[in-house]
Amino acid sequence: MIKIKMKNKKFNLKIFNRMLFLLIIICGVYYITSINDLSVKGFKLLEFKEKINRLNSENNKLELEAMSLESYSDLNQRVKRLNMVAVGEIDYIVNAGAIVVKK
């Protein structure tokens, strides 16, 4: 009976060692894949940050161009180019006898 219990203990120890070894292998593979995934995401994040900086600088250039197109001197040049006439004196029509009736 004593020999049978020892065999069961050795057998259980072998199974435990194999399971432990398999668990270590699985954890190692998981660790390597997660580190690889993080590094790939880091490179993508860097690309997105560069794209954001590029788009921000392009946006600033477009805002400056829009402001220059709306400037007073640019509007004067457009008026001259289109042969528009400047407004001289403005006359307003005053209605002296305005009466409003409400029902």
QUILIN-V235068 format. One record per residue. RES is the residue in one small letter. OMEGA is omega as a letter, one per 30 degrees, with the letter a starting at -180 (* if undefined). D_LAST is the distance of its C-alpha to the last C-alpha in whole Angstrom. Layout:
# QUILIN-V235068
res,omega,d_last
RES,OMEGA,D_LAST
RES,OMEGA,D_LAST
This chain:
# QUILIN-V235068
res,omega,d_last
m,a,117
i,a,117
k,a,117
i,l,115
k,l,112
m,l,113
k,l,112
n,l,109
k,l,108
k,a,109
f,l,107
n,l,104
l,l,105
k,l,105
i,l,102
f,l,100
n,l,101
r,l,100
m,l,97
l,l,96
f,l,98
l,l,95
l,l,92
i,l,93
i,a,93
i,l,90
c,l,88
g,l,90
v,l,88
y,l,85
y,a,85
i,a,86
t,l,83
s,l,81
i,l,82
n,l,82
d,l,78
l,a,77
s,l,79
v,l,77
k,l,74
g,l,75
f,l,75
k,l,72
l,l,70
l,l,72
e,l,71
f,l,67
k,l,67
e,l,69
k,l,66
i,l,63
n,l,65
r,l,65
l,l,61
n,l,60
s,l,62
e,l,61
n,l,57
n,l,58
k,l,59
l,l,56
e,l,54
l,l,56
e,l,56
a,l,52
m,l,52
s,l,54
l,a,52
e,a,49
s,a,50
y,a,49
s,l,53
d,l,52
l,l,49
n,l,50
q,l,53
r,l,51
v,l,49
k,a,52
r,l,53
l,l,50
n,l,50
m,a,47
v,l,46
a,a,45
v,l,42
g,a,43
e,a,40
i,l,36
d,l,34
y,l,30
i,a,27
v,l,25
n,a,22
a,a,22
g,a,19
a,l,17
i,l,13
v,l,10
v,l,7
k,l,4
k,*,0
